Every structure is written in structure tokens, then in C-alpha cells.
Amino acid sequence: MSRDADIAGYLLGEVGPDERAAVERRMREDGDFRREVERLRAVVAELERVPPEAWDPGEVPPLPELPAPPAPPRVAPARRRWSAGWAAAAVAACLALVAAGVGIGALVFGGGDGGGTGPAIALARVGQGGPAASGEARAVSSDDGGLRVRVSGLAPSGPRDFYELWLLDGPERLLSLGSFHVPASGGAEVTVPLPVDVADFRFVDVSVEDDDGVPGHSGVSVLRGPTAPA
């Protein structure tokens, strides 16, 4: 196992007694290694305070009937729920990125160059999106992979709401990639981690969410675009 895998497994309690003893022995012998473990221990503590429902979208209300982007494919909902294993995988991914020197804020709002590697996904106005609302999503090149999203023409975020980025097939199969706020200019650019292949889902979707602590899609979308040509 690699150094980072050793640390992640140790902190997540996913190693056996021999591996745990080996990590603790190395901590006693290697000051740099010990400091790295303690640094990541604080990250694990923060992630463990995230409630389980935040990792699992759970059941969501049906999305309203909205004008679709030009010529989208028809979507048949597929039953799929994200299990507790998804939460553990997300924690491990965060640890690996932090160990590589990527800050937690950059995981959600990083705007590094990255470079576009995937085709542009046009996000068209739907539902309550303003008449000038538009956007674009594109996979970016990096060691961990990510999705860069640029939006414009959106209503500025209020003190009790925010925008959320999703991959979805329908009301019963969707995955939140992260949330963001839009300033008074109406435009924003965010880069989010991409734990799955975009092609596994039919749409990239941007919704407006109330800051009420309730997970799941609000059903109020403002931008949406198909991940593959019709």
C-alpha cells in the first residue's frame, strides 16, 4: 500500500491489527509521517461531523415538468440509491486529495487552470431560470478529475439560498456534485470533484436550494443540459 493509502485506511479504521501496528510504529519513528497523520486526522474529524443524509441524496420530490433543452433524450427513471459505501469512498477521496496538498475549499470551489479535456455540455435555461440564464460544463484534466461549470444570467444568491450542481437521470437517480453562490454579477465559475463518469448520467442540472438543512433536490431547476448529443 502507498503512504497515503496507509494513512487513509488507518484513520478510517479499515486496516487490520498488523497494519495498524505498523502505522503506529512508523509514527513513533518518523516525525514527518506522524505530523501528516495528525494533519489528516483533523480532516477526518471534520468529515465525520457531516450528517449521513448529506452523503446520500435519499428520496427526492419529483422534478417539476420543465421546458427541456433543445432535443433532449427522453429519460426513464432508474432506481438506484447511494449507499453508506459511497460516503466512505468520498471521505477516502477527500483524504487522498488533502494528502496531495489540495485544500478542502479547492475541492468544491477550486478554479485552477486544469484545461478542458471533455466536450462542452451546454446548459440551457429551464424552469425559473431568468431569460438570460445560460451555462457550460466541461470535464477538466487533473490527477483526480473534475467538472468545471460556468454560469451567467442567474439571479444572485440570497442569504438563505444557494445553487447546487447535479448529475441526474430523473427524480430517483441523481448525484449532488457540490453547491455554490452566485454574486451580484449573475455569473460564477466553479470546479467540483467528479467521482463518477459524466456519461453515467443523462443530464447536468443546476438547481436553487433553500438553506434549510434538508438534503435532496428541491425540484427547482434553472439550468440543464444533456451529457450526450441527442
Backbone hydrogen bonds in HBPLUS format (Angstrom, degrees):
<---DONOR---> <-ACCEPTOR-->    atom                        ^
c    i                          cat <-CA-CA->   ^        H-A-AA   ^      H-
h    n   atom  resd res      DA  || num        DHA   H-A  angle D-A-AA Bond
n    s   type  num  typ     dist DA aas  dist angle  dist       angle   num
A0006-ASP N   A0002-SER O   2.84 MM   4  6.09 156.7  1.89 153.4 160.0     1
A0007-ILE N   A0003-ARG O   3.06 MM   4  6.37 162.4  2.09 152.7 156.4     2
A0008-ALA N   A0004-ASP O   2.91 MM   4  6.11 169.9  1.92 153.8 156.7     3
A0009-GLY N   A0005-ALA O   2.89 MM   4  5.95 170.5  1.90 151.9 155.1     4
A0010-TYR N   A0006-ASP O   2.97 MM   4  6.07 154.6  2.04 145.6 153.2     5
A0011-LEU N   A0007-ILE O   2.91 MM   4  6.11 168.0  1.92 158.4 160.8     6
A0012-LEU N   A0008-ALA O   2.94 MM   4  6.02 147.8  2.05 148.4 157.3     7
A0014-GLU N   A0009-GLY O   2.82 MM   5  4.84 158.2  1.87 152.1 153.3     8
A0013-GLY N   A0010-TYR O   3.25 MM   3  5.25 158.1  2.30  99.8 106.2     9
A0020-ARG N   A0016-GLY O   2.89 MM   4  6.10 163.7  1.92 158.7 164.0    10
A0021-ALA N   A0017-PRO O   2.94 MM   4  6.07 159.1  1.98 146.1 151.7    11
A0022-ALA N   A0018-ASP O   2.97 MM   4  6.19 150.6  2.05 143.9 152.2    12
A0023-VAL N   A0019-GLU O   2.96 MM   4  6.28 156.8  2.02 152.1 157.4    13
A0024-GLU N   A0020-ARG O   2.98 MM   4  6.24 165.9  2.00 153.0 156.8    14
A0025-ARG N   A0021-ALA O   2.87 MM   4  6.02 148.6  1.97 144.2 153.0    15
A0026-ARG N   A0022-ALA O   2.97 MM   4  6.19 155.7  2.03 144.3 151.0    16
A0027-MET N   A0023-VAL O   2.90 MM   4  6.20 147.0  2.01 146.0 155.8    17
A0028-ARG N   A0024-GLU O   3.16 MM   4  6.41 148.0  2.26 139.0 146.1    18
A0029-GLU N   A0025-ARG O   3.10 MM   4  6.38 143.4  2.24 143.0 153.1    19
A0030-ASP N   A0026-ARG O   2.75 MM   4  5.65 143.0  1.88 152.4 160.4    20
A0034-ARG N   A0030-ASP O   2.99 MM   4  6.26 158.6  2.03 151.9 158.2    21
A0035-ARG N   A0031-GLY O   2.96 MM   4  6.20 159.2  2.00 150.4 155.4    22
A0036-GLU N   A0032-ASP O   3.01 MM   4  6.25 150.0  2.11 145.3 153.7    23
A0037-VAL N   A0033-PHE O   3.00 MM   4  6.30 155.0  2.06 150.3 156.6    24
A0038-GLU N   A0034-ARG O   3.01 MM   4  6.30 161.9  2.05 151.2 155.7    25
A0039-ARG N   A0035-ARG O   2.92 MM   4  6.08 149.9  2.01 142.1 150.6    26
A0040-LEU N   A0036-GLU O   3.03 MM   4  6.26 159.8  2.07 148.1 152.8    27
A0041-ARG N   A0037-VAL O   2.80 MM   4  5.97 135.1  2.00 142.8 156.6    28
A0042-ALA N   A0038-GLU O   3.39 MM   4  6.63 149.0  2.49 141.8 145.9    29
A0043-VAL N   A0040-LEU O   3.09 MM   3  4.96 118.3  2.49  90.5 105.8    30
A0044-VAL N   A0040-LEU O   3.00 MM   4  6.34 160.4  2.04 153.0 156.9    31
A0045-ALA N   A0041-ARG O   2.99 MM   4  6.28 156.4  2.04 147.3 153.7    32
A0046-GLU N   A0042-ALA O   3.10 MM   4  6.39 152.5  2.18 143.0 149.4    33
A0047-LEU N   A0043-VAL O   2.95 MM   4  6.28 162.2  1.99 155.2 159.9    34
A0048-GLU N   A0044-VAL O   2.82 MM   4  5.99 152.6  1.89 153.4 160.9    35
A0049-ARG N   A0046-GLU O   3.16 MM   3  5.39 145.6  2.28 100.9 110.9    36
A0050-VAL N   A0047-LEU O   3.08 MM   3  5.44 157.2  2.14 107.6 114.8    37
A0054-ALA N   A0051-PRO O   2.91 MM   3  5.57 151.6  1.99 119.7 128.2    38
A0055-TRP N   A0052-PRO O   3.03 MM   3  5.57 145.6  2.15 112.8 121.6    39
A0086-TRP N   A0083-SER O   2.98 MM   3  5.53 142.1  2.13 110.5 119.8    40
A0087-ALA N   A0084-ALA O   3.03 MM   3  5.22 118.7  2.42  99.1 113.6    41
A0088-ALA N   A0084-ALA O   3.18 MM   4  6.61 158.5  2.23 152.6 157.6    42
A0089-ALA N   A0085-GLY O   2.95 MM   4  6.17 157.5  2.00 146.9 153.4    43
A0090-ALA N   A0086-TRP O   2.91 MM   4  6.15 151.3  1.99 147.4 155.3    44
A0091-VAL N   A0087-ALA O   2.97 MM   4  6.29 157.1  2.02 152.2 157.9    45
A0092-ALA N   A0088-ALA O   2.98 MM   4  6.23 165.2  2.00 151.7 155.5    46
A0093-ALA N   A0089-ALA O   2.90 MM   4  6.11 153.7  1.97 145.5 153.0    47
A0094-CYS N   A0090-ALA O   2.93 MM   4  6.18 158.0  1.98 149.0 154.6    48
A0095-LEU N   A0091-VAL O   2.95 MM   4  6.25 158.5  2.00 152.0 157.9    49
A0096-ALA N   A0092-ALA O   2.97 MM   4  6.23 158.8  2.01 148.3 153.8    50
A0097-LEU N   A0093-ALA O   3.03 MM   4  6.28 155.6  2.09 149.1 155.3    51
A0098-VAL N   A0094-CYS O   2.89 MM   4  6.13 163.9  1.92 155.0 159.5    52
A0099-ALA N   A0095-LEU O   2.84 MM   4  5.97 160.0  1.88 152.1 157.9    53
A0100-ALA N   A0096-ALA O   3.14 MM   4  6.31 132.8  2.38 131.7 143.4    54
A0100-ALA N   A0097-LEU O   3.07 MM   3  5.04 128.1  2.35  92.4 106.5    55
A0102-VAL N   A0097-LEU O   2.98 MM   5  5.42 161.7  2.01 143.9 142.3    56
A0101-GLY N   A0098-VAL O   2.85 MM   3  5.03 157.2  1.91 106.7 113.8    57
A0106-ALA N   A0103-GLY O   3.12 MM   3  5.27 122.5  2.46  98.0 112.0    58
A0107-LEU N   A0104-ILE O   2.98 MM   3  5.24 136.8  2.17 103.3 115.7    59
A0108-VAL N   A0105-GLY O   3.19 MM   3  5.62 137.7  2.37 106.0 115.6    60
A0109-PHE N   A0105-GLY O   2.80 MM   4  5.85 171.5  1.81 165.3 166.3    61
A0110-GLY N   A0106-ALA O   2.94 MM   4  3.78 137.9  2.12 108.0 108.9    62
A0115-GLY N   A0113-ASP O   2.40 MM   2  5.47 145.1  1.51 115.3 102.5    63
A0141-SER N   A0115-GLY O   2.95 MM  26  5.70 159.5  1.99 161.8 167.9    64
A0117-THR N   A0139-ALA O   2.97 MM  22  5.75 175.2  1.97 145.8 147.3    65
A0118-GLY N   A0139-ALA O   3.32 MM  21  4.79 162.3  2.36 128.8 125.8    66
A0121-ILE N   A0137-ALA O   2.75 MM  16  4.97 158.0  1.79 155.6 160.4    67
A0137-ALA N   A0121-ILE O   2.92 MM  16  4.97 153.8  1.99 135.7 144.4    68
A0123-LEU N   A0135-GLY O   2.88 MM  12  4.66 172.7  1.89 126.9 124.6    69
A0135-GLY N   A0123-LEU O   3.04 MM  12  4.66 127.8  2.32 144.6 141.1    70
A0124-ALA N   A0224-ARG O   2.97 MM 100  5.49 157.1  2.02 136.8 132.3    71
A0224-ARG N   A0124-ALA O   3.01 MM 100  5.49 147.6  2.11 142.4 152.3    72
A0126-VAL N   A0222-VAL O   3.01 MM  96  4.98 156.6  2.06 119.4 120.3    73
A0129-GLY N   A0126-VAL O   2.93 MM   3  5.59 165.3  1.96 143.8 147.4    74
A0133-ALA N   A0130-GLY O   3.00 MM   3  5.18 165.4  2.02 114.5 118.7    75
A0134-SER N   A0152-SER O   3.04 MM  18  5.59 153.6  2.11 151.0 150.9    76
A0152-SER N   A0134-SER O   2.98 MM  18  5.59 151.9  2.06 160.1 156.7    77
A0136-GLU N   A0150-ARG O   2.85 MM  14  5.35 148.2  1.95 152.2 159.9    78
A0150-ARG N   A0136-GLU O   2.88 MM  14  5.35 162.9  1.90 158.4 164.0    79
A0138-ARG N   A0148-ARG O   2.88 MM  10  5.35 146.9  1.99 149.0 159.3    80
A0148-ARG N   A0138-ARG O   2.86 MM  10  5.35 167.0  1.88 155.4 151.5    81
A0140-VAL N   A0146-GLY O   3.04 MM   6  5.51 159.9  2.09 136.3 139.1    82
A0147-LEU N   A0192-VAL O   2.90 MM  45  5.40 155.9  1.96 152.7 160.7    83
A0192-VAL N   A0147-LEU O   3.00 MM  45  5.40 162.3  2.03 144.0 144.1    84
A0149-VAL N   A0190-VAL O   2.79 MM  41  5.42 166.8  1.81 166.7 171.3    85
A0190-VAL N   A0149-VAL O   2.94 MM  41  5.42 157.7  2.00 153.3 159.7    86
A0151-VAL N   A0188-ALA O   2.90 MM  37  5.43 164.0  1.93 161.0 164.8    87
A0188-ALA N   A0151-VAL O   3.04 MM  37  5.43 151.8  2.12 135.5 139.9    88
A0154-LEU N   A0186-GLY O   3.09 MM  32  4.70 165.7  2.11 134.6 130.3    89
A0157-SER N   A0182-VAL O   2.90 MM  25  5.20 163.4  1.93 141.0 145.2    90
A0211-ASP N   A0160-ARG O   2.84 MM  51  5.01 168.1  1.86 133.0 130.2    91
A0162-PHE N   A0209-GLU O   2.97 MM  47  5.45 151.0  2.05 150.9 159.8    92
A0209-GLU N   A0162-PHE O   2.81 MM  47  5.45 174.1  1.81 168.4 169.6    93
A0163-TYR N   A0180-PHE O   2.91 MM  17  5.35 162.6  1.94 178.3 173.9    94
A0180-PHE N   A0163-TYR O   2.82 MM  17  5.35 156.0  1.87 148.2 153.0    95
A0164-GLU N   A0207-SER O   2.93 MM  43  5.31 153.7  2.00 143.0 149.1    96
A0207-SER N   A0164-GLU O   2.95 MM  43  5.31 161.1  1.98 150.8 156.2    97
A0165-LEU N   A0178-GLY O   2.86 MM  13  5.60 173.0  1.87 177.1 178.6    98
A0177-LEU N   A0165-LEU O   2.85 MM  12  5.51 176.7  1.85 151.4 152.2    99
A0166-TRP N   A0205-ASP O   2.81 MM  39  5.03 157.2  1.86 157.1 159.2   100
A0205-ASP N   A0166-TRP O   2.98 MM  39  5.03 165.1  2.00 139.1 142.1   101
A0167-LEU N   A0175-LEU O   2.88 MM   8  5.18 154.1  1.94 147.0 155.7   102
A0175-LEU N   A0167-LEU O   2.74 MM   8  5.18 152.8  1.81 156.8 163.3   103
A0168-LEU N   A0203-PHE O   3.03 MM  35  5.35 161.5  2.07 143.7 148.1   104
A0203-PHE N   A0168-LEU O   2.97 MM  35  5.35 150.7  2.05 158.6 166.0   105
A0169-ASP N   A0173-ARG O   2.89 MM   4  5.54 161.2  1.92 174.0 170.7   106
A0173-ARG N   A0170-GLY O   3.27 MM   3  5.52 165.3  2.29 112.3 116.7   107
A0186-GLY N   A0183-PRO O   3.00 MM   3  5.77 162.6  2.03 122.0 127.2   108
A0200-ASP N   A0197-ASP O   2.89 MM   3  5.49 163.5  1.91 119.3 125.0   109
A0201-PHE N   A0198-VAL O   3.04 MM   3  5.87 169.9  2.05 125.3 128.4   110
A0227-THR N   A0202-ARG O   2.82 MM  25  5.48 160.9  1.86 134.8 138.0   111
A0204-VAL N   A0225-GLY O   2.91 MM  21  5.42 160.5  1.95 160.6 166.0   112
A0225-GLY N   A0204-VAL O   2.95 MM  21  5.42 150.3  2.03 152.9 160.6   113
A0206-VAL N   A0223-LEU O   2.89 MM  17  5.05 162.7  1.92 146.5 144.0   114
A0222-VAL N   A0206-VAL O   2.84 MM  16  5.88 169.2  1.85 162.7 162.7   115
A0223-LEU N   A0206-VAL O   3.39 MM  17  5.05 164.3  2.42 137.1 137.9   116
A0208-VAL N   A0220-VAL O   2.91 MM  12  5.77 157.8  1.96 169.0 176.4   117
